[in-house]
Amino acid sequence: MYSGKSDKPRKPVTVASLAKMKASGEKIASLTAYDYSFGRAVDAAGADFVLVGDSLGMVMQGRSTTLPVTMDEIIYHSRCVASALERALLMVDMPFMSHVNADEALRNAGRLMKEGGAQMVKLEGTGEQADVVRQLTVAGVPVCAHLGLRPQAVHKMGGYRVQGRDEAAADAMLEDALRLEEAGADLLLLECVPAALAGRISRQARVPVIGIGAGPQCDGQILVLQDMLGLTAGHVPKFSRNFMPDAGSIGGAITAYVDAVKTGDFPAAEHCF
């Protein structure tokens, strides 16, 4: 029975640790969290990093998109989660319009790290964000670049749709990924991308590639915590899986998810595009 404690190693995860995991072929397991209690549970289960995502706008605030989330709000949630973590690295989203240019990105990333305890920031964008990533890197800010379905661009994209289905779009995404890596991105995150394309990007990228609805060939996986606990009301994404029925407890479900990612049992074919 899950006891709330883990026998997994407690040495803190760093950017260098994640790079070594890719090099050795060890899968990276991660989840979102938005408060101290769930942050502690995710950390205890052995997740390698925790994301305080702007998905909190939908999950915690009941909004229809992530766009209304403010810097002050995400800093508050980040600070709560940071207090809970002993091992997992803390990644935090840069909210909508907080990184439109290098100056804004530097100012806001600084706030996330100094006030929110972030150890890495995540920003949505294409290769056009390369200069922003480069400036953050020069300033010593670890960056995860988010490609594919970008929720902050939902209105521009016309909805929550799989990205990179045709050859031209796939080639463009690969080019964007490599351009962002060259600019200094330490991680790439692919959301709602065909598994074959995600595998192609993962093989060519030198940095770890994390998938959410991007298939098993990625170097790691992330899900929204509430989705994998079966707490999400309404539509549940195809790429998610409810781990609660078999586990019987929140802690057990989170541990089962981490183990399933590590062993390659998740995601399965039914979770892929």
Secondary structure, DSSP 8 states (H G I E B T S, - for coil): ---S---S--S---HHHHHHHHHHT--EEEEE--SHHHHHHHHHTT-SEEEE-TTHHHHTT--SSSTT--HHHHHHHHHHHHTT-SSSEEEEE--TTS-SSHHHHHHHHHHHHHTT--SEEEEE--GGGHHHHHHHHHTT--EEEEEES-GGGHHHHTSS-----SHHHHHHHHHHHHHHHHHT-SEEEEES--HHHHHHHHHH-SS-EEEESS-TTSSEEEE-HHHHTT---S---TT----HHHH-SHHHHHHHHHHHHHHT-SS-GGG--
